């Protein structure tokens, strides 16, 4: 939820990449439900990119008309991902 405290979006992505084989899908799904929708979108996108199977069936984001940036510190430009409703601006 606060990437500025852990080095930014790229550092978070790197940490998830290193630990991808140890991720407990059911536990991370429960944690995701406690987070704001924007964080759920970013997490779902990240886990999908890491090859975590069926993550889009586990993290069900509520219908949203808001497109959120992946990297909140980066400029608002990049490719739009309609599945997770995020702007890939990393």
PDB file with one MODEL, atoms N, CA, C and O in Angstrom:
MODEL        1
ATOM      1  N   UNK A   1       0.810  -1.197   0.000  1.00  0.00           N
ATOM      2  CA  UNK A   1       0.000   0.000   0.000  1.00  0.00           C
ATOM      3  C   UNK A   1       0.856   1.265   0.000  1.00  0.00           C
ATOM      4  O   UNK A   1       0.413   2.310  -0.477  1.00  0.00           O
ATOM      5  N   UNK A   2       2.063   1.182   0.525  1.00  0.00           N
ATOM      6  CA  UNK A   2       2.933   2.361   0.597  1.00  0.00           C
ATOM      7  C   UNK A   2       4.323   2.024   0.038  1.00  0.00           C
ATOM      8  O   UNK A   2       5.274   1.824   0.794  1.00  0.00           O
ATOM      9  N   UNK A   3       4.424   1.963  -1.288  1.00  0.00           N
ATOM     10  CA  UNK A   3       5.700   1.556  -1.894  1.00  0.00           C
ATOM     11  C   UNK A   3       6.861   2.487  -1.587  1.00  0.00           C
ATOM     12  O   UNK A   3       8.018   2.078  -1.681  1.00  0.00           O
ATOM     13  N   UNK A   4       6.574   3.731  -1.222  1.00  0.00           N
ATOM     14  CA  UNK A   4       7.655   4.667  -0.915  1.00  0.00           C
ATOM     15  C   UNK A   4       8.466   4.228   0.300  1.00  0.00           C
ATOM     16  O   UNK A   4       9.608   4.654   0.470  1.00  0.00           O
ATOM     17  N   UNK A   5       7.879   3.376   1.147  1.00  0.00           N
ATOM     18  CA  UNK A   5       8.579   2.898   2.332  1.00  0.00           C
ATOM     19  C   UNK A   5       9.423   1.652   2.057  1.00  0.00           C
ATOM     20  O   UNK A   5      10.143   1.179   2.936  1.00  0.00           O
ATOM     21  N   UNK A   6       9.334   1.131   0.854  1.00  0.00           N
ATOM     22  CA  UNK A   6      10.120  -0.078   0.550  1.00  0.00           C
ATOM     23  C   UNK A   6      10.880   0.057  -0.763  1.00  0.00           C
ATOM     24  O   UNK A   6      11.212  -0.949  -1.390  1.00  0.00           O
ATOM     25  N   UNK A   7      11.155   1.266  -1.182  1.00  0.00           N
ATOM     26  CA  UNK A   7      11.994   1.463  -2.348  1.00  0.00           C
ATOM     27  C   UNK A   7      11.261   1.734  -3.641  1.00  0.00           C
ATOM     28  O   UNK A   7      11.909   1.929  -4.669  1.00  0.00           O
ATOM     29  N   UNK A   8       9.953   1.755  -3.638  1.00  0.00           N
ATOM     30  CA  UNK A   8       9.186   2.041  -4.850  1.00  0.00           C
ATOM     31  C   UNK A   8       8.625   0.801  -5.508  1.00  0.00           C
ATOM     32  O   UNK A   8       8.858  -0.324  -5.065  1.00  0.00           O
ATOM     33  N   UNK A   9       7.879   1.032  -6.577  1.00  0.00           N
ATOM     34  CA  UNK A   9       7.166  -0.055  -7.252  1.00  0.00           C
ATOM     35  C   UNK A   9       8.110  -1.129  -7.788  1.00  0.00           C
ATOM     36  O   UNK A   9       7.823  -2.320  -7.668  1.00  0.00           O
ATOM     37  N   UNK A  10       9.220  -0.723  -8.371  1.00  0.00           N
ATOM     38  CA  UNK A  10      10.158  -1.707  -8.947  1.00  0.00           C
ATOM     39  C   UNK A  10      10.743  -2.622  -7.868  1.00  0.00           C
ATOM     40  O   UNK A  10      10.936  -3.815  -8.103  1.00  0.00           O
ATOM     41  N   UNK A  11      11.022  -2.072  -6.702  1.00  0.00           N
ATOM     42  CA  UNK A  11      11.543  -2.890  -5.604  1.00  0.00           C
ATOM     43  C   UNK A  11      10.493  -3.890  -5.123  1.00  0.00           C
ATOM     44  O   UNK A  11      10.810  -5.041  -4.825  1.00  0.00           O
ATOM     45  N   UNK A  12       9.247  -3.441  -5.051  1.00  0.00           N
ATOM     46  CA  UNK A  12       8.161  -4.338  -4.655  1.00  0.00           C
ATOM     47  C   UNK A  12       8.038  -5.462  -5.677  1.00  0.00           C
ATOM     48  O   UNK A  12       7.921  -6.631  -5.308  1.00  0.00           O
ATOM     49  N   UNK A  13       8.063  -5.111  -6.957  1.00  0.00           N
ATOM     50  CA  UNK A  13       7.971  -6.111  -8.026  1.00  0.00           C
ATOM     51  C   UNK A  13       9.140  -7.090  -7.936  1.00  0.00           C
ATOM     52  O   UNK A  13       8.952  -8.295  -8.108  1.00  0.00           O
ATOM     53  N   UNK A  14      10.332  -6.590  -7.671  1.00  0.00           N
ATOM     54  CA  UNK A  14      11.510  -7.446  -7.540  1.00  0.00           C
ATOM     55  C   UNK A  14      11.365  -8.409  -6.370  1.00  0.00           C
ATOM     56  O   UNK A  14      11.706  -9.586  -6.486  1.00  0.00           O
ATOM     57  N   UNK A  15      10.861  -7.915  -5.249  1.00  0.00           N
ATOM     58  CA  UNK A  15      10.674  -8.774  -4.071  1.00  0.00           C
ATOM     59  C   UNK A  15       9.664  -9.885  -4.361  1.00  0.00           C
ATOM     60  O   UNK A  15       9.874 -11.035  -3.977  1.00  0.00           O
ATOM     61  N   UNK A  16       8.580  -9.541  -5.033  1.00  0.00           N
ATOM     62  CA  UNK A  16       7.597 -10.560  -5.395  1.00  0.00           C
ATOM     63  C   UNK A  16       8.198 -11.574  -6.371  1.00  0.00           C
ATOM     64  O   UNK A  16       7.908 -12.768  -6.282  1.00  0.00           O
ATOM     65  N   UNK A  17       9.038 -11.100  -7.305  1.00  0.00           N
ATOM     66  CA  UNK A  17       9.671 -12.007  -8.261  1.00  0.00           C
ATOM     67  C   UNK A  17      10.577 -13.014  -7.539  1.00  0.00           C
ATOM     68  O   UNK A  17      10.561 -14.206  -7.847  1.00  0.00           O
ATOM     69  N   UNK A  18      11.350 -12.531  -6.592  1.00  0.00           N
ATOM     70  CA  UNK A  18      12.259 -13.400  -5.843  1.00  0.00           C
ATOM     71  C   UNK A  18      11.488 -14.453  -5.047  1.00  0.00           C
ATOM     72  O   UNK A  18      11.930 -15.596  -4.931  1.00  0.00           O
ATOM     73  N   UNK A  19      10.346 -14.069  -4.507  1.00  0.00           N
ATOM     74  CA  UNK A  19       9.569 -14.967  -3.638  1.00  0.00           C
ATOM     75  C   UNK A  19       8.398 -15.648  -4.351  1.00  0.00           C
ATOM     76  O   UNK A  19       7.553 -16.257  -3.694  1.00  0.00           O
ATOM     77  N   UNK A  20       8.333 -15.557  -5.685  1.00  0.00           N
ATOM     78  CA  UNK A  20       7.144 -16.035  -6.400  1.00  0.00           C
ATOM     79  C   UNK A  20       6.819 -17.509  -6.160  1.00  0.00           C
ATOM     80  O   UNK A  20       5.647 -17.884  -6.196  1.00  0.00           O
ATOM     81  N   UNK A  21       7.805 -18.340  -5.922  1.00  0.00           N
ATOM     82  CA  UNK A  21       7.552 -19.762  -5.683  1.00  0.00           C
ATOM     83  C   UNK A  21       7.068 -20.038  -4.263  1.00  0.00           C
ATOM     84  O   UNK A  21       6.643 -21.152  -3.958  1.00  0.00           O
ATOM     85  N   UNK A  22       7.128 -19.046  -3.409  1.00  0.00           N
ATOM     86  CA  UNK A  22       6.721 -19.209  -2.017  1.00  0.00           C
ATOM     87  C   UNK A  22       5.393 -18.523  -1.711  1.00  0.00           C
ATOM     88  O   UNK A  22       4.938 -18.543  -0.567  1.00  0.00           O
ATOM     89  N   UNK A  23       4.771 -17.920  -2.712  1.00  0.00           N
ATOM     90  CA  UNK A  23       3.536 -17.176  -2.492  1.00  0.00           C
ATOM     91  C   UNK A  23       2.380 -18.129  -2.224  1.00  0.00           C
ATOM     92  O   UNK A  23       2.122 -19.048  -3.001  1.00  0.00           O
ATOM     93  N   UNK A  24       1.699 -17.900  -1.130  1.00  0.00           N
ATOM     94  CA  UNK A  24       0.510 -18.662  -0.761  1.00  0.00           C
ATOM     95  C   UNK A  24      -0.692 -17.912  -1.349  1.00  0.00           C
ATOM     96  O   UNK A  24      -1.086 -16.865  -0.835  1.00  0.00           O
ATOM     97  N   UNK A  25      -1.272 -18.456  -2.434  1.00  0.00           N
ATOM     98  CA  UNK A  25      -2.340 -17.747  -3.142  1.00  0.00           C
ATOM     99  C   UNK A  25      -3.552 -17.460  -2.264  1.00  0.00           C
ATOM    100  O   UNK A  25      -4.125 -16.373  -2.332  1.00  0.00           O
ATOM    101  N   UNK A  26      -3.940 -18.412  -1.454  1.00  0.00           N
ATOM    102  CA  UNK A  26      -5.141 -18.185  -0.642  1.00  0.00           C
ATOM    103  C   UNK A  26      -4.888 -17.129   0.434  1.00  0.00           C
ATOM    104  O   UNK A  26      -5.773 -16.325   0.728  1.00  0.00           O
ATOM    105  N   UNK A  27      -3.707 -17.123   1.016  1.00  0.00           N
ATOM    106  CA  UNK A  27      -3.383 -16.136   2.046  1.00  0.00           C
ATOM    107  C   UNK A  27      -3.271 -14.734   1.453  1.00  0.00           C
ATOM    108  O   UNK A  27      -3.801 -13.777   2.016  1.00  0.00           O
ATOM    109  N   UNK A  28      -2.591 -14.614   0.332  1.00  0.00           N
ATOM    110  CA  UNK A  28      -2.428 -13.289  -0.272  1.00  0.00           C
ATOM    111  C   UNK A  28      -3.771 -12.758  -0.773  1.00  0.00           C
ATOM    112  O   UNK A  28      -3.994 -11.547  -0.797  1.00  0.00           O
ATOM    113  N   UNK A  29      -4.657 -13.658  -1.169  1.00  0.00           N
ATOM    114  CA  UNK A  29      -5.998 -13.251  -1.582  1.00  0.00           C
ATOM    115  C   UNK A  29      -6.775 -12.680  -0.405  1.00  0.00           C
ATOM    116  O   UNK A  29      -7.482 -11.683  -0.548  1.00  0.00           O
ATOM    117  N   UNK A  30      -6.648 -13.308   0.751  1.00  0.00           N
ATOM    118  CA  UNK A  30      -7.319 -12.796   1.953  1.00  0.00           C
ATOM    119  C   UNK A  30      -6.757 -11.430   2.359  1.00  0.00           C
ATOM    120  O   UNK A  30      -7.513 -10.540   2.746  1.00  0.00           O
ATOM    121  N   UNK A  31      -5.443 -11.265   2.274  1.00  0.00           N
ATOM    122  CA  UNK A  31      -4.833  -9.973   2.580  1.00  0.00           C
ATOM    123  C   UNK A  31      -5.303  -8.904   1.586  1.00  0.00           C
ATOM    124  O   UNK A  31      -5.563  -7.762   1.964  1.00  0.00           O
ATOM    125  N   UNK A  32      -5.406  -9.290   0.319  1.00  0.00           N
ATOM    126  CA  UNK A  32      -5.823  -8.336  -0.712  1.00  0.00           C
ATOM    127  C   UNK A  32      -7.206  -7.765  -0.418  1.00  0.00           C
ATOM    128  O   UNK A  32      -7.461  -6.591  -0.685  1.00  0.00           O
ATOM    129  N   UNK A  33      -8.089  -8.578   0.123  1.00  0.00           N
ATOM    130  CA  UNK A  33      -9.449  -8.126   0.430  1.00  0.00           C
ATOM    131  C   UNK A  33      -9.466  -7.020   1.483  1.00  0.00           C
ATOM    132  O   UNK A  33     -10.437  -6.269   1.577  1.00  0.00           O
ATOM    133  N   UNK A  34      -8.405  -6.917   2.269  1.00  0.00           N
ATOM    134  CA  UNK A  34      -8.306  -5.900   3.307  1.00  0.00           C
ATOM    135  C   UNK A  34      -7.734  -4.577   2.789  1.00  0.00           C
ATOM    136  O   UNK A  34      -7.730  -3.571   3.498  1.00  0.00           O
ATOM    137  N   UNK A  35      -7.261  -4.594   1.564  1.00  0.00           N
ATOM    138  CA  UNK A  35      -6.598  -3.427   0.979  1.00  0.00           C
ATOM    139  C   UNK A  35      -7.567  -2.624   0.111  1.00  0.00           C
ATOM    140  O   UNK A  35      -8.603  -3.136  -0.312  1.00  0.00           O
ATOM    141  N   UNK A  36      -7.221  -1.367  -0.149  1.00  0.00           N
ATOM    142  CA  UNK A  36      -8.018  -0.567  -1.086  1.00  0.00           C
ATOM    143  C   UNK A  36      -8.041  -1.198  -2.478  1.00  0.00           C
ATOM    144  O   UNK A  36      -7.145  -1.965  -2.831  1.00  0.00           O
ATOM    145  N   UNK A  37      -9.054  -0.877  -3.255  1.00  0.00           N
ATOM    146  CA  UNK A  37      -9.232  -1.466  -4.587  1.00  0.00           C
ATOM    147  C   UNK A  37      -8.011  -1.218  -5.473  1.00  0.00           C
ATOM    148  O   UNK A  37      -7.604  -2.114  -6.213  1.00  0.00           O
ATOM    149  N   UNK A  38      -7.422  -0.030  -5.414  1.00  0.00           N
ATOM    150  CA  UNK A  38      -6.249   0.276  -6.241  1.00  0.00           C
ATOM    151  C   UNK A  38      -5.105  -0.685  -5.939  1.00  0.00           C
ATOM    152  O   UNK A  38      -4.412  -1.122  -6.858  1.00  0.00           O
ATOM    153  N   UNK A  39      -4.899  -1.016  -4.687  1.00  0.00           N
ATOM    154  CA  UNK A  39      -3.844  -1.956  -4.298  1.00  0.00           C
ATOM    155  C   UNK A  39      -4.184  -3.361  -4.806  1.00  0.00           C
ATOM    156  O   UNK A  39      -3.297  -4.091  -5.249  1.00  0.00           O
ATOM    157  N   UNK A  40      -5.443  -3.736  -4.746  1.00  0.00           N
ATOM    158  CA  UNK A  40      -5.860  -5.043  -5.249  1.00  0.00           C
ATOM    159  C   UNK A  40      -5.582  -5.155  -6.746  1.00  0.00           C
ATOM    160  O   UNK A  40      -5.140  -6.199  -7.226  1.00  0.00           O
ATOM    161  N   UNK A  41      -5.842  -4.081  -7.473  1.00  0.00           N
ATOM    162  CA  UNK A  41      -5.577  -4.076  -8.916  1.00  0.00           C
ATOM    163  C   UNK A  41      -4.085  -4.262  -9.190  1.00  0.00           C
ATOM    164  O   UNK A  41      -3.694  -5.079 -10.024  1.00  0.00           O
ATOM    165  N   UNK A  42      -3.258  -3.495  -8.480  1.00  0.00           N
ATOM    166  CA  UNK A  42      -1.808  -3.594  -8.684  1.00  0.00           C
ATOM    167  C   UNK A  42      -1.293  -4.983  -8.321  1.00  0.00           C
ATOM    168  O   UNK A  42      -0.464  -5.549  -9.034  1.00  0.00           O
ATOM    169  N   UNK A  43      -1.779  -5.521  -7.228  1.00  0.00           N
ATOM    170  CA  UNK A  43      -1.351  -6.852  -6.791  1.00  0.00           C
ATOM    171  C   UNK A  43      -1.764  -7.908  -7.803  1.00  0.00           C
ATOM    172  O   UNK A  43      -0.963  -8.773  -8.158  1.00  0.00           O
ATOM    173  N   UNK A  44      -2.996  -7.849  -8.265  1.00  0.00           N
ATOM    174  CA  UNK A  44      -3.467  -8.805  -9.268  1.00  0.00           C
ATOM    175  C   UNK A  44      -2.645  -8.738 -10.534  1.00  0.00           C
ATOM    176  O   UNK A  44      -2.264  -9.769 -11.087  1.00  0.00           O
ATOM    177  N   UNK A  45      -2.368  -7.522 -10.999  1.00  0.00           N
ATOM    178  CA  UNK A  45      -1.558  -7.344 -12.203  1.00  0.00           C
ATOM    179  C   UNK A  45      -0.169  -7.945 -11.998  1.00  0.00           C
ATOM    180  O   UNK A  45       0.341  -8.667 -12.855  1.00  0.00           O
ATOM    181  N   UNK A  46       0.433  -7.638 -10.851  1.00  0.00           N
ATOM    182  CA  UNK A  46       1.784  -8.103 -10.559  1.00  0.00           C
ATOM    183  C   UNK A  46       1.851  -9.629 -10.509  1.00  0.00           C
ATOM    184  O   UNK A  46       2.744 -10.232 -11.103  1.00  0.00           O
ATOM    185  N   UNK A  47       0.920 -10.245  -9.810  1.00  0.00           N
ATOM    186  CA  UNK A  47       0.928 -11.705  -9.691  1.00  0.00           C
ATOM    187  C   UNK A  47       0.657 -12.373 -11.027  1.00  0.00           C
ATOM    188  O   UNK A  47       1.202 -13.440 -11.312  1.00  0.00           O
ATOM    189  N   UNK A  48      -0.180 -11.754 -11.847  1.00  0.00           N
ATOM    190  CA  UNK A  48      -0.420 -12.301 -13.189  1.00  0.00           C
ATOM    191  C   UNK A  48       0.859 -12.250 -14.024  1.00  0.00           C
ATOM    192  O   UNK A  48       1.189 -13.210 -14.722  1.00  0.00           O
ATOM    193  N   UNK A  49       1.575 -11.131 -13.951  1.00  0.00           N
ATOM    194  CA  UNK A  49       2.833 -10.991 -14.698  1.00  0.00           C
ATOM    195  C   UNK A  49       3.886 -11.993 -14.227  1.00  0.00           C
ATOM    196  O   UNK A  49       4.752 -12.398 -15.002  1.00  0.00           O
ATOM    197  N   UNK A  50       3.812 -12.390 -12.967  1.00  0.00           N
ATOM    198  CA  UNK A  50       4.762 -13.355 -12.423  1.00  0.00           C
ATOM    199  C   UNK A  50       4.367 -14.801 -12.750  1.00  0.00           C
ATOM    200  O   UNK A  50       5.089 -15.739 -12.412  1.00  0.00           O
ATOM    201  N   UNK A  51       3.229 -14.968 -13.402  1.00  0.00           N
ATOM    202  CA  UNK A  51       2.818 -16.296 -13.826  1.00  0.00           C
ATOM    203  C   UNK A  51       2.043 -17.077 -12.774  1.00  0.00           C
ATOM    204  O   UNK A  51       1.929 -18.298 -12.873  1.00  0.00           O
ATOM    205  N   UNK A  52       1.516 -16.396 -11.777  1.00  0.00           N
ATOM    206  CA  UNK A  52       0.691 -17.071 -10.773  1.00  0.00           C
ATOM    207  C   UNK A  52      -0.633 -17.418 -11.446  1.00  0.00           C
ATOM    208  O   UNK A  52      -1.380 -16.526 -11.849  1.00  0.00           O
ATOM    209  N   UNK A  53      -0.920 -18.698 -11.567  1.00  0.00           N
ATOM    210  CA  UNK A  53      -2.094 -19.155 -12.311  1.00  0.00           C
ATOM    211  C   UNK A  53      -3.393 -18.812 -11.604  1.00  0.00           C
ATOM    212  O   UNK A  53      -3.472 -18.828 -10.376  1.00  0.00           O
ATOM    213  N   UNK A  54      -4.394 -18.506 -12.387  1.00  0.00           N
ATOM    214  CA  UNK A  54      -5.764 -18.251 -11.934  1.00  0.00           C
ATOM    215  C   UNK A  54      -5.886 -17.103 -10.945  1.00  0.00           C
ATOM    216  O   UNK A  54      -6.855 -17.051 -10.188  1.00  0.00           O
ATOM    217  N   UNK A  55      -4.937 -16.189 -10.931  1.00  0.00           N
ATOM    218  CA  UNK A  55      -5.007 -15.097  -9.961  1.00  0.00           C
ATOM    219  C   UNK A  55      -6.200 -14.191 -10.254  1.00  0.00           C
ATOM    220  O   UNK A  55      -6.776 -13.608  -9.335  1.00  0.00           O
ATOM    221  N   UNK A  56      -6.577 -14.068 -11.537  1.00  0.00           N
ATOM    222  CA  UNK A  56      -7.725 -13.221 -11.862  1.00  0.00           C
ATOM    223  C   UNK A  56      -9.041 -13.840 -11.402  1.00  0.00           C
ATOM    224  O   UNK A  56     -10.066 -13.159 -11.376  1.00  0.00           O
ATOM    225  N   UNK A  57      -9.026 -15.113 -11.040  1.00  0.00           N
ATOM    226  CA  UNK A  57     -10.212 -15.758 -10.471  1.00  0.00           C
ATOM    227  C   UNK A  57     -10.214 -15.657  -8.952  1.00  0.00           C
ATOM    228  O   UNK A  57     -11.259 -15.804  -8.319  1.00  0.00           O
ATOM    229  N   UNK A  58      -9.044 -15.404  -8.363  1.00  0.00           N
ATOM    230  CA  UNK A  58      -8.925 -15.304  -6.908  1.00  0.00           C
ATOM    231  C   UNK A  58      -9.077 -13.873  -6.412  1.00  0.00           C
ATOM    232  O   UNK A  58      -9.737 -13.618  -5.404  1.00  0.00           O
ATOM    233  N   UNK A  59      -8.460 -12.946  -7.130  1.00  0.00           N
ATOM    234  CA  UNK A  59      -8.583 -11.541  -6.753  1.00  0.00           C
ATOM    235  C   UNK A  59      -9.652 -10.937  -7.650  1.00  0.00           C
ATOM    236  O   UNK A  59      -9.403 -10.621  -8.814  1.00  0.00           O
ATOM    237  N   UNK A  60     -10.822 -10.784  -7.101  1.00  0.00           N
ATOM    238  CA  UNK A  60     -11.949 -10.237  -7.840  1.00  0.00           C
ATOM    239  C   UNK A  60     -12.140  -8.791  -7.411  1.00  0.00           C
ATOM    240  O   UNK A  60     -12.656  -8.506  -6.329  1.00  0.00           O
ATOM    241  N   UNK A  61     -11.717  -7.891  -8.278  1.00  0.00           N
ATOM    242  CA  UNK A  61     -11.841  -6.478  -7.930  1.00  0.00           C
ATOM    243  C   UNK A  61     -13.271  -6.020  -8.212  1.00  0.00           C
ATOM    244  O   UNK A  61     -13.880  -6.424  -9.202  1.00  0.00           O
ATOM    245  N   UNK A  62     -13.789  -5.184  -7.341  1.00  0.00           N
ATOM    246  CA  UNK A  62     -15.124  -4.652  -7.597  1.00  0.00           C
ATOM    247  C   UNK A  62     -15.124  -3.831  -8.885  1.00  0.00           C
ATOM    248  O   UNK A  62     -14.093  -3.292  -9.286  1.00  0.00           O
ATOM    249  N   UNK A  63     -16.266  -3.742  -9.516  1.00  0.00           N
ATOM    250  CA  UNK A  63     -16.363  -2.932 -10.729  1.00  0.00           C
ATOM    251  C   UNK A  63     -15.927  -1.516 -10.405  1.00  0.00           C
ATOM    252  O   UNK A  63     -16.381  -0.908  -9.436  1.00  0.00           O
ATOM    253  N   UNK A  64     -15.049  -1.014 -11.230  1.00  0.00           N
ATOM    254  CA  UNK A  64     -14.486   0.304 -10.995  1.00  0.00           C
ATOM    255  C   UNK A  64     -14.382   1.028 -12.322  1.00  0.00           C
ATOM    256  O   UNK A  64     -14.065   0.421 -13.345  1.00  0.00           O
ATOM    257  N   UNK A  65     -14.643   2.294 -12.307  1.00  0.00           N
ATOM    258  CA  UNK A  65     -14.501   3.104 -13.516  1.00  0.00           C
ATOM    259  C   UNK A  65     -13.222   3.915 -13.465  1.00  0.00           C
ATOM    260  O   UNK A  65     -12.962   4.754 -14.329  1.00  0.00           O
ATOM    261  N   UNK A  66     -12.431   3.652 -12.442  1.00  0.00           N
ATOM    262  CA  UNK A  66     -11.193   4.391 -12.250  1.00  0.00           C
ATOM    263  C   UNK A  66     -10.004   3.580 -12.730  1.00  0.00           C
ATOM    264  O   UNK A  66      -9.863   2.404 -12.396  1.00  0.00           O
ATOM    265  N   UNK A  67      -9.157   4.214 -13.511  1.00  0.00           N
ATOM    266  CA  UNK A  67      -7.921   3.584 -13.926  1.00  0.00           C
ATOM    267  C   UNK A  67      -6.836   4.074 -12.974  1.00  0.00           C
ATOM    268  O   UNK A  67      -6.642   5.278 -12.808  1.00  0.00           O
ATOM    269  N   UNK A  68      -6.135   3.135 -12.354  1.00  0.00           N
ATOM    270  CA  UNK A  68      -5.079   3.490 -11.405  1.00  0.00           C
ATOM    271  C   UNK A  68      -3.715   3.234 -12.018  1.00  0.00           C
ATOM    272  O   UNK A  68      -3.539   2.305 -12.806  1.00  0.00           O
ATOM    273  N   UNK A  69      -2.744   4.074 -11.647  1.00  0.00           N
ATOM    274  CA  UNK A  69      -1.378   3.883 -12.120  1.00  0.00           C
ATOM    275  C   UNK A  69      -0.733   2.740 -11.336  1.00  0.00           C
ATOM    276  O   UNK A  69      -0.988   2.580 -10.143  1.00  0.00           O
ATOM    277  N   UNK A  70       0.100   1.950 -12.010  1.00  0.00           N
ATOM    278  CA  UNK A  70       0.849   0.910 -11.302  1.00  0.00           C
ATOM    279  C   UNK A  70       1.846   1.554 -10.358  1.00  0.00           C
ATOM    280  O   UNK A  70       1.889   1.238  -9.169  1.00  0.00           O
ATOM    281  N   UNK A  71       2.636   2.448 -10.893  1.00  0.00           N
ATOM    282  CA  UNK A  71       3.634   3.152 -10.083  1.00  0.00           C
ATOM    283  C   UNK A  71       3.086   4.537  -9.780  1.00  0.00           C
ATOM    284  O   UNK A  71       3.030   5.401 -10.655  1.00  0.00           O
ATOM    285  N   UNK A  72       2.683   4.738  -8.538  1.00  0.00           N
ATOM    286  CA  UNK A  72       2.035   6.005  -8.194  1.00  0.00           C
ATOM    287  C   UNK A  72       2.984   7.191  -8.304  1.00  0.00           C
ATOM    288  O   UNK A  72       2.526   8.329  -8.411  1.00  0.00           O
ATOM    289  N   UNK A  73       4.288   6.957  -8.280  1.00  0.00           N
ATOM    290  CA  UNK A  73       5.260   8.042  -8.359  1.00  0.00           C
ATOM    291  C   UNK A  73       5.632   8.387  -9.801  1.00  0.00           C
ATOM    292  O   UNK A  73       6.212   9.445 -10.047  1.00  0.00           O
ATOM    293  N   UNK A  74       5.312   7.521 -10.749  1.00  0.00           N
ATOM    294  CA  UNK A  74       5.688   7.734 -12.150  1.00  0.00           C
ATOM    295  C   UNK A  74       4.617   8.558 -12.874  1.00  0.00           C
ATOM    296  O   UNK A  74       3.474   8.638 -12.424  1.00  0.00           O
ATOM    297  N   UNK A  75       5.001   9.167 -13.996  1.00  0.00           N
ATOM    298  CA  UNK A  75       4.037   9.961 -14.765  1.00  0.00           C
ATOM    299  C   UNK A  75       2.870   9.104 -15.278  1.00  0.00           C
ATOM    300  O   UNK A  75       2.983   7.884 -15.399  1.00  0.00           O
ATOM    301  N   UNK A  76       1.767   9.761 -15.570  1.00  0.00           N
ATOM    302  CA  UNK A  76       0.567   9.090 -16.062  1.00  0.00           C
ATOM    303  C   UNK A  76       0.679   8.898 -17.575  1.00  0.00           C
ATOM    304  O   UNK A  76       0.049   9.612 -18.355  1.00  0.00           O
ATOM    305  N   UNK A  77       1.489   7.927 -17.968  1.00  0.00           N
ATOM    306  CA  UNK A  77       1.590   7.556 -19.387  1.00  0.00           C
ATOM    307  C   UNK A  77       2.004   6.096 -19.445  1.00  0.00           C
ATOM    308  O   UNK A  77       2.681   5.592 -18.549  1.00  0.00           O
ATOM    309  N   UNK A  78       1.596   5.439 -20.490  1.00  0.00           N
ATOM    310  CA  UNK A  78       1.895   4.030 -20.652  1.00  0.00           C
ATOM    311  C   UNK A  78       0.707   3.300 -21.244  1.00  0.00           C
ATOM    312  O   UNK A  78      -0.239   3.916 -21.737  1.00  0.00           O
ATOM    313  N   UNK A  79       0.766   2.007 -21.192  1.00  0.00           N
ATOM    314  CA  UNK A  79      -0.265   1.158 -21.782  1.00  0.00           C
ATOM    315  C   UNK A  79      -1.362   0.870 -20.751  1.00  0.00           C
ATOM    316  O   UNK A  79      -1.074   0.599 -19.585  1.00  0.00           O
ATOM    317  N   UNK A  80      -2.599   0.933 -21.189  1.00  0.00           N
ATOM    318  CA  UNK A  80      -3.738   0.656 -20.328  1.00  0.00           C
ATOM    319  C   UNK A  80      -4.032  -0.845 -20.340  1.00  0.00           C
ATOM    320  O   UNK A  80      -4.116  -1.455 -21.406  1.00  0.00           O
ATOM    321  N   UNK A  81      -4.186  -1.429 -19.169  1.00  0.00           N
ATOM    322  CA  UNK A  81      -4.529  -2.845 -19.039  1.00  0.00           C
ATOM    323  C   UNK A  81      -6.003  -2.928 -18.635  1.00  0.00           C
ATOM    324  O   UNK A  81      -6.349  -2.614 -17.495  1.00  0.00           O
ATOM    325  N   UNK A  82      -6.886  -3.354 -19.573  1.00  0.00           N
ATOM    326  CA  UNK A  82      -8.319  -3.372 -19.280  1.00  0.00           C
ATOM    327  C   UNK A  82      -8.742  -4.471 -18.302  1.00  0.00           C
ATOM    328  O   UNK A  82      -9.800  -4.363 -17.682  1.00  0.00           O
ATOM    329  N   UNK A  83      -7.941  -5.519 -18.156  1.00  0.00           N
ATOM    330  CA  UNK A  83      -8.293  -6.602 -17.242  1.00  0.00           C
ATOM    331  C   UNK A  83      -8.206  -6.123 -15.800  1.00  0.00           C
ATOM    332  O   UNK A  83      -9.128  -6.335 -15.014  1.00  0.00           O
ATOM    333  N   UNK A  84      -7.102  -5.479 -15.456  1.00  0.00           N
ATOM    334  CA  UNK A  84      -6.887  -5.011 -14.084  1.00  0.00           C
ATOM    335  C   UNK A  84      -7.204  -3.527 -13.921  1.00  0.00           C
ATOM    336  O   UNK A  84      -7.148  -2.998 -12.811  1.00  0.00           O
ATOM    337  N   UNK A  85      -7.535  -2.860 -15.014  1.00  0.00           N
ATOM    338  CA  UNK A  85      -7.853  -1.426 -15.005  1.00  0.00           C
ATOM    339  C   UNK A  85      -6.728  -0.613 -14.382  1.00  0.00           C
ATOM    340  O   UNK A  85      -6.942   0.211 -13.493  1.00  0.00           O
ATOM    341  N   UNK A  86      -5.517  -0.874 -14.881  1.00  0.00           N
ATOM    342  CA  UNK A  86      -4.348  -0.132 -14.420  1.00  0.00           C
ATOM    343  C   UNK A  86      -3.600   0.434 -15.626  1.00  0.00           C
ATOM    344  O   UNK A  86      -3.692  -0.085 -16.739  1.00  0.00           O
ATOM    345  N   UNK A  87      -2.872   1.494 -15.377  1.00  0.00           N
ATOM    346  CA  UNK A  87      -2.006   2.076 -16.373  1.00  0.00           C
ATOM    347  C   UNK A  87      -0.598   1.541 -16.120  1.00  0.00           C
ATOM    348  O   UNK A  87      -0.021   1.781 -15.059  1.00  0.00           O
ATOM    349  N   UNK A  88      -0.050   0.825 -17.085  1.00  0.00           N
ATOM    350  CA  UNK A  88       1.272   0.211 -16.946  1.00  0.00           C
ATOM    351  C   UNK A  88       2.338   1.272 -17.173  1.00  0.00           C
ATOM    352  O   UNK A  88       2.883   1.391 -18.271  1.00  0.00           O
ATOM    353  N   UNK A  89       2.625   2.023 -16.158  1.00  0.00           N
ATOM    354  CA  UNK A  89       3.549   3.158 -16.255  1.00  0.00           C
ATOM    355  C   UNK A  89       4.844   2.933 -15.484  1.00  0.00           C
ATOM    356  O   UNK A  89       5.491   3.901 -15.085  1.00  0.00           O
ATOM    357  N   UNK A  90       5.224   1.721 -15.271  1.00  0.00           N
ATOM    358  CA  UNK A  90       6.415   1.409 -14.488  1.00  0.00           C
ATOM    359  C   UNK A  90       7.684   1.544 -15.283  1.00  0.00           C
ATOM    360  O   UNK A  90       8.771   1.312 -14.755  1.00  0.00           O
TER     361      UNK A  90
ENDMDL
END
